[in-house]
Amino acid sequence: MRTKVLILVLAGCLAGSLGFAQETPKSLVASYDALADTILALRRAEAGFMRALLDGHRHAAEARMKGGDWQGCAAEIALFANEGDNAVGGVRKRLLEGGHHHNAAGEEQGLYEPGFVIVTSAAKKDLLAVAKSMREAKDDAARKAAWEKFSSIAGGLLAE
């Protein structure tokens, strides 16, 4: 809403100044440039926030793994795969409804699910399989194998 108001104000200023000059006033160009910086910074902030959220789930999964809580570890892996829980999904839905697609081009190509920022569709599928393997593991060797696969996928996704 604020962006629309700003655009209307800038358009009004521009329309009023067109009768006097053959170029866009430098102050309007500077304002638009600052707005672009802000929009791009918000994209970087969203990616940074999502990396922090995912890193939190990774650390929680590790703590549960070390504590012998295999079901809890599997649940944290699933939360990582889904880029958060249902509450985060609600925020993602709101952003999508507002027209914000962090990875629009990737969504069009099927690389990302709608609204996902870091976790690719292929990684999500693999991570959910790892969570299932962790839940169903009958011995430490199977749990270790599941953990190593999760650690590898998570590490790759969290690398900037």
Residue pairs with C-beta under 8 A, 6 or more apart in sequence:
3 35
6 35
10 28
10 31
10 32
13 25
13 28
14 24
14 25
14 28
17 25
17 28
43 102
46 102
46 117
47 102
47 117
47 118
50 83
50 117
50 118
51 118
51 158
51 160
53 83
53 84
53 88
54 80
54 83
54 118
54 119
54 154
54 157
54 158
55 158
57 76
57 77
57 79
57 80
57 84
58 76
58 80
58 154
58 158
60 76
61 73
61 76
61 77
61 80
61 150
62 73
64 70
64 72
64 73
64 75
64 76
65 73
65 143
65 147
70 134
70 135
70 137
70 143
71 135
73 134
73 147
74 131
74 132
74 134
74 135
75 131
77 127
77 130
77 131
77 134
77 150
78 127
78 128
78 131
79 85
80 119
80 127
80 150
80 154
81 119
81 123
81 124
81 127
81 128
81 131
82 89
82 119
82 124
83 92
83 116
83 117
83 118
83 119
84 92
92 114
92 115
92 116
93 115
95 102
95 115
96 114
96 115
101 107
101 114
101 115
102 115
102 116
102 117
103 111
103 112
103 116
103 117
106 112
106 120
107 113
107 114
110 121
111 120
111 121
111 122
112 119
112 120
112 121
113 121
113 124
116 124
118 157
118 158
119 127
119 157
120 157
123 153
123 156
123 157
126 149
126 153
127 150
127 153
127 154
130 146
130 149
130 150
130 153
131 150
133 142
133 145
133 146
133 149
134 143
134 146
134 147
134 150
136 142
137 143
137 146
